[in-house]
């Protein structure tokens, strides 16, 4: 067992403050011990790669000694009391400080013990077996959970978890441990090296100084104490300068608010932040009832980066009913990633979003949110516009790998309301979805209210209600492309209503489907209400429910607009290779699209005969109707059917 040093659980150490504010800690813990082990049980860890939550979609399994995971285990030794050693390797690319190790549900707490990059470091275990104890189980195997909690050099806590198979074997010898019970052997060539000579230790050297040490790109201050058999040295991290290499660490509501003082800097969220108290009456961010002041705004957007590091901000409250550019970020052209907004409550009039009021560039990725967003008219009756669960208006940039469970409410007279984005002027949305309900007056969509950009591999499931131009995915499409997407929410309104898009004034839709019902008066279709654009290779199954006196409704589309003599020229709408279910829709007719029975809609020849890129698949999905390849992670074909 190769190892560079031996680490012990903390005695009773408390966290010291750094000269410029401790944002995280790294501890060097040195122990000289004589270990006598009788009747040891050797635990051989078969699955040893740990993966953080951000890697769950592409987790990798590896064998003993693997370097493919952030943390690997080379060997562990336990006796029947659960005491022993475990050796961890750090393959994460940055220095870590281990705060606890749990095997079988029993935690062993360490006081931020240093785990350098690329080394094997041995930690002592005490009562660590828990429900994985090998007492009376020699010769058998057990499946146990191993959890390592560690802090990065930027003060960000991560938890690495894996399920491992252990083999209980009797008869390990004390000589197995002799190679790892040794003091820290750190390089002493640096002129800032500090040698500790307190008995019984001698010749122990740490690179650094009493006033500070540079580890990577971050500065630290030393705070050391000496015990009877160990020296504990804590290095308190000073806050970063805001560069990509040394970002500022955010750990409090006030520090989030203070990002307004550095709109071009780079930030990392160091922990989950609770903003319930701070943004409500009596809190430091109450602001006379307005709550949190958005980061950036008109003409002065946030342009740096904000990495949530898979942490959350909960209880954000903004109450600015007459204001523009309202959200956690009022305006952003920067990069925002890996963040959850929990129970957000945001109110504004124009450019209103739970995360960003207006996105003018940059990226939003790995983001999710829950809560409520409200769009209002001004006190003098002026209409409100551009309200979204994520972004009020997207005018450039991209949104990817994100999802929203926010309910979005627009008062009567509020236009362009969407579960994810209110108005998509330009930019792209991909691999994202919304599940919240959406309501408003005009141009209301489960995902986007009004779309000009590109949308792909995305969906919406929430119900949509209001007056006109309403669709399960997009309320009004004025251009751009929508591909490989779907909607399942029910639509209730007056006119220009569709299960997928309410009105298509331009652009294209391909390889998409809808299943929600549509209820209103005229220009209603199971897929599109009114059509000026191009639709291909798509289908709908939702019920179309015309009210008394209704007209222009159909199973797939309600109205296709075409050129009329002596009228201004328009581009006529087109629908090709598309279908609707005559049984479930309750409609036997529809312009251009082809009606099929339920049985025919569930037969592959219906679609292959129309040149769809479709294949059969054993996956049970969509109640026998076609589904998209990305829904099952299969890119071999655009469509599959069971």
N, C-alpha and C positions, 0 to 999 in steps of 0.2 A: 504494500500500500504506500504509494508515494504521496507525500504531503509536505507543505512548507512550514506549517506551524500548527499548534494545538490550542483550541479555543474552549473556554469554560463558560457555563451559564453565569450571568451577572449575579453578584451578591446584592448590594443595594446602592445603585448609582442613580443619580438624578441628572437631568439634562441641564447643562450650563448654557448661558447666553453668549453669543459671539459679539465681537466689537461692533459689527454692523447688523446684528439681528440674526440669531440662529434660525436657519430654515430647514435644517436637517442635520444629522450627526453621523460621524464615522468613529468607531472605537477600535483602538488596538488593545487587545486583552492578552496578556502573556502569562502563562502558567508553567511553573516547573513542578512536576509531580512525580511521585513514584507510584506506578499503578501495578497492583497485584490482582490478577484476575483468576478466579477459580471457577471452573464449571461454566465457561463462556458458551454462549450460543451465537454462532455466526449467522448473520442475516444477509442472504445474497439477494440484492435488489435486481429484478429482471427488467422492469421498465423504469428507466431512470431519467427521462427527459421531462422537465417541467415547462409548462407554457402559461403565459400570462393571459388574462381575459381577452386582450386585443388579438390573440393568436388562435382563438378557439375555432375560427372558421377554417384554419389551415394548420391544425396541430400536427406535430411530427412525433412519432415514437422512435426510440433509439435504444441501443443496447448499453451495457455497462461501459462506462468510460467515454460515452459519446460526447462530442463537442457541438452537436447540432442544436441543442436546446439552450435557453438562457442559463439554467442551472442543471448540472448533472451530478450524479452520485457514483463514486467509484467503489465504495465499500462501507459497510456498517457492521459494528460489533456490539452485541447486547448480551448481558447475562440474564439469568432468570428473574432478576429484580427490575429489569428494564434499564440498568445503568450500562454505559459503554461509550462508544465513539461512532461518529458518522463523518465521512469526508465528502465535502461539496466542491465541485468545480464551477467556476464562474465563466460562462461563455457569452454573457450578455453584451459585451462591448463597453461596459462602464463599471467603475468600482461600485460595490454594493456593501451595505452594512446589514448583517442578519440580525433581526430582532427576536425571532422565535422559530422553532422547528417543532412540528407536531407529527407524531407517528401513532396511528391508531387512536387519535382523539386526545392524546395527552400532550399538552404544550410544555416545551422547555424554553424559558425566556432568556434571551441574551440582551445585553445592553448595547445594541448597535455594534456588534462585533464585525470588524473589517473583513471583507471577502474580496481581495483584489482580482482584477481581470486576469484570466488565463492561469490561475493557480489552483492547486488542491489544498484546501484548508480543512483541518480536522476539528470538529466540535465535540465536546463531551455531552453525553446524554444522561438524564436522571429521571427515572420512573417513566421512561418514554414509550414503553410497550403498549400500555392501555389495553384496548380490546384486541391488540395484535400480540399479546403476550404469548411466548412460546412455552410457558409452564405446562408440562404434561402433553406437549404437542411436538416433541422431537420426532423428526422423520416425516413431518407433514408440511404442507404449504398453506399460507394464508394470504388473502388479498386485503390490503390495507391502504388507507389514504395517507399520503405524506404531504404536508403543507409547510412551505418555507415562506416566511414573511421577511421582506428585505426592503431597505431604503436605498435609493439611488444617490449618487453624489450630488444631485440637485435637490435632495430632500424630498423626493417623491416616493411614497410607499407603494410597493407592488406585492402581490401575493401569487406565488407559484404553486400550483396544485397538480398532483398526479396520483393515480391509482397504481399501486405496485404489488407484485406478487413476491412474498418472502418465503424462504425455505428454512425451516428450523433444523439445525444440525448440531448434534452434541459433540464436544471434544476439542474445541479450539484451545490452543496453547497460549500462555502469556507472551511468548516470543512474537506473536502476531502483532503486538502493540508496540514493541520496542522502537520501531522505526518512526513512529509518529509522536511519541512523548518526548518533545524537545522544545526548547525556547525559540522565540522568534529570531530568525537569522536575516535581519534586514541589512541592506547595503549601508556602509558607513563612510563611503568615500566623499560624500557631499560635504562641503564646508559648513553647512547648516546642521549637520548631524548632531543629535543630542544623545549622550550616553548616560544610562541610568545605572548607578552602582549600589543602590540600597540593598542590604542583605535581605534574603539570601541570593539575590540576583546580581549578576555582574556581566559586563560586556554586552549588554543589550542596547541596541542602537536603533533609533528611529530617525528617518530623514525629515528634517523640519527645523523649526526653531520655536522658542517660547513666544515670539511675536507673530508668527504666521508661517504657513507652508502652502506651496502651490501644488495641488493635486489635480491633474488634468488642466482645465481652464478656470478652476474655482479656488478661491482663497479660503483658508481655514485658520482658526486659532486653536492652540493646544490648551487642554486643561487636564492635568494628570494627577492621579492619586496612587499611593503605594499601600498595598495590603501585606499581610504576613507571608503570602506565597504568590502574590501576583502584582503586576503593575497595570493599571487601567488608564489609558490615555484617550481622551475624547477630543475629536477635532470638530469644532462647531463651524458650520458653513456660513460664510457671509453671503448676503444676497448678490445675485448676478448683476451684470451691467446692462443686460437687455439685448445682448448680441445672440445670434443663433447658437454659438458655442457656449455662451454663459447667460442663459435667459434669466429674467426675473421670476422668482417663485412667488405664487399667489396663495396665501393661506387664510385670508380674512375677507369679510365683505368690504371693508374700507380699502383694502388693497385692490380689489376688483374695481371699485369706484375710481381709485387713483390712476387707473390705466388711461384715463383722460389726459393725464399729464405727460404721457409718452405714447402717442398714437402710432408711432413708427417702430416701437420696440417689440421684442419677442418675449413671450410669457409662457410659463408652465403652471398649471394648477396643481398645487402640492397635496391637496386633500379635498374631501367632500366639504363643500361650504354651505352652511345653513343660513339663509337670508330672511327667514320669517320675521325675526325680531328686529333686525336692522332696518327693514324697509317698511315697517308698520309704526303706528303711533308710539312715540317715545324712543324709537330707534335712531341710531346715528345717521341713517340714510332715509329718514322719514321725509325730509325736505318739504315741510308744510303740507303734507298729504300727497305730493306728487310721487313719492317713493324714489326709487333708484334713478339717477340721471344717466341716460343712455351714453355709451362710449362712442364718440365721434358723431358727426352730423353733416348737414348740408355744406358742401364745399370743403369739408375737413374730415374725411373718413378715416377709420382705423386702417392702417396699411402694414402693420407688423404681422406677427403670428401669435396664435393662442392655442396651445396644446392642452386640452383638458386632461390628458393622460388617463382616460377612462374613469375620471372622477365626475362628480355631479355638483350642480348648484341647485339648491332647492328653495322654494318659497320666494322667488323673485317677484316683486310687486312694483309695477309702474302704472301710475294713474294720471295720464296727461290727455284728457279727452278732446282738447282743442288743438293738440300739437301734431307736428309732422316729425318724421324720422324717429319713431318710437320702437324700442326693443332693447335687449341687453346691449347690442351695438346699434346706435342710431343709423350709422352708415358704415359700410366696410368694403375695402378693396383688398383686404388681407387674407390670410389663411387661418381657418378655424377648424379644429379637428378633435375627435375623440372626447366629446363632451356630452353630458346629459343635463338637460334642464327639467327639473322635477317640480310639478305643481306650479307652473308659471302663471302669473296673472297680470296681463298687459292690456292697457286701454289707450287708444289714440285715435286720431282722425284720419291721417293720410301717411302712407309709407309706414305701416305698422306690422311688426312681426315679433314672435316670441324671442327669436334670436337676433335678427337683423331687420331694421326698417327698410334699408335699401342696400342691395349688394351690387356694387359697380365693377367688380372684378374679383380676382382671387378664387379661393376654393373653400367649400364647406364639405367636410367628409367625416364619417363616423360619428354623426350627431344624432341625438334623439331627444324628444321632449314630450311632456304631458302637461295638462292644465287647461287654461282658457285664454283666448285672445279676443278682444272686443274692438270693433270698429264703430265709430260714432260720427254723427253729424255735429257740426259746430253749434254753439248756442244760438247763433243768428240764422240757423237753418241751412247752412251750406252743406252740400253733400260730402260724404267721406269716400275715400278711394284706397285701393291697393292695401288689402289686409290679408295676411297669411299666417298660418300656424308657425312657420319657420321665418319666412322672408316676406315683407310687404311687396317689394318690387325687386325683381332680378333684372339687372341691366348690364349683363356681362358676368363672366366667371362661371363656375360650375358647382353643382350640388350632387354629391354621390354617396352611396352607401349610408343613407340617413333615413330616419323614419319619425313620424309624428303621431301622437295620440291626443293632440290638442283639439279641443272643440273651438271652432271659430264662429263668432257671431257678428253679423253686420246689421246695424239698424236699418229700417226702411229708408232708402236713399243712400245706402252705402254700396258702391260698385266694386267689381273686381275683387272677389273674396275667394280664397282657396285654402284647402287643408294644409298644403305645404307652402305655396307661393300665391300671392294675390294677383300680381301681373308679371308675366315673364316677357319682358321687352326683348331680351336677347339672352344668350347663355345656354347652358345645358343642365338637364336633370337626368340622372341615370341611377339605376339600382336603388331606388328610394320608394317610400310608400307612406300613405296617411290612412289612419283608421278613425279619426275623429269626425263628428258631424259638422256640417258647414251650412250657414244660412246667410242671406243677404238680400239684395234687391235685384241686381243685374250683373250678369257675367259671374256666375257662381259655379265652382267646380270642386269635386272631392279632392283633387290634387292641386290644380291650378285654376284660377278664375279666368284669366285671359292669357293666351299663349301665342307667342311669336317665335320662340326659340325651338330647341330640340328636347324631346322627352323620349327616353328609351328604358326598357326593362323596369318599368315602374307600375305601381297600382294604387288604387284607393278603394276603401270598403265602407266609408261612412255615408250616411244619408245626406242628401242635398235638398234644401228647400228655399223658396223665395218667389220672385216674380217671373223673370225671363232670362233666356240665354243660360241655361243650367244643364250641366252634364255630370255623369258619375266620375269622370276623370278630369275633364276640362269643360268649363262653362262656354267659352267662346274661343275658337281657334282662328286667328287672323293671319297666320302664316306659319312657317317652320315645319317641322316633322314630328310625328308621333309614331313610334314603332314598338312592337313587342311589349305591349302593355295591356292592362285590363282594369275593369271597374265592376264592383258588385253592389254598390249602394243604390237605394231607391231614390227616385227624383219626384218632387212634388212642386208644381208651379203653375204658370199660366200659359206661356207660349215659348216656342223654340227650346224644346226639351229633348234630351237624348240620354240613353243609358250610358253612353261613352262621352259624347260631345254634344252640347246643346245646339250650337250653330257653328258651322264650319265655313268661314268666309274666305278661306284660302289655305294653302299648305296641303300636306298629305298625311294620311293615316294608313298604316300597313300592319298586318300580322297582329291584330288586337281583337279583344272580345269584351262583351259586357253581359251581365246577367241580372241587373237590377230592374225593377218595375218603373214605369214612367206614367205619371198622372197629370193631366192638364187640359187645355182647351184646343190649341191648334199648333201646327208644325211640331209634331211629336213622333219620335221613332224609337224603336228599341235600341238602336245604336246611335243614330244622329237625328237631331230634330230637323234642321234645314241644312242644305248642302250646296256650297259653291266650290269646294275643293275636290281632292281626289281620295277615294277610299278603296283599298284593295286587300284581299286575303284576310277578311275579318268576318266575325259572326256575332249574333246576339240571340239571347234566349229569354230576356225579360218580358213580363207582361206589359202591354200597352193599354192604358185605361183612359179612353176619352170620356169627357164629361158631356152632359147634355148640350147640344148645339155645337159640338166640336167639329173641326174640319182639318184637312191636311194631316192625317196621321197614318202610320203604316207599321208593319212588323219590324222593318229595319230602319227606314228613313221616312220622315213625314213629308218633306218637300225638297225637290231638287230644282234649284233656280237655273234658268236657261235664258239665252238672249231673246229679247222681244223686239219685233220690228218697231222702228221709230222711237225706241227707248235707248238710254245710254248703254253702251256695250258692257257686257259682263263676261267673265269666264265661266262657262257652264260647269256644273258639278259632274263628277264621274264616279261610278261605283262598279268595280270589277271583281269577279271571283269571290263574292261575299254572300253570306247566307243568314237566314233567320229561322227560328223554330216556329212553325205555324201553330203547333199545339199549345206550347207554353205561353206564347205571346198573345194568343186570342185573336190574331190578325191573319187574314188569308192573303192580303195584298200588300205590296210595297214597291215603290219605283225602283227599277234597275236591279235590285238584289234578288236572290233566288230563295223562295220559301221551301222548306223541307219539313217532313214529319219528324217527330222526336227520334224515332228509330233511324231514319236516314241521317239525322244530325250526329248520331253516334256511330256512324259507319265510315271507315277510312276512305272508301271509294268515292264518297261525296266530295272529298277534298283533294285526293290525289288526282281525280279526274279534272279538277280545276287548276292543276299544276301547282298545288301547295307543296312546300318542302316539309313533308310529314311522314312519320313512320309509326308503327305500332310499338307499344311499350306496356309492360306488365304492371306499371305503377297505377294504382287506383286513385284517380283524381278527377275533379270536375264532374262527378256523377256520370262519367262516360263520354262527355263532350271533349273536344280537343283542348290541350293545354300547351303552354309554351315550354320549350326545352330548358330555358334558364330556371323555370320553377322547380325542376328536379336536378339542376346542375349538369345537364347534358346538352352540349353544344353541337352534337353531331347533326341535328336537324332543328329547324325553327319550331316545328310543331310535333307533338306526339298525341296519340290517342290510345286508350286502353282497349 
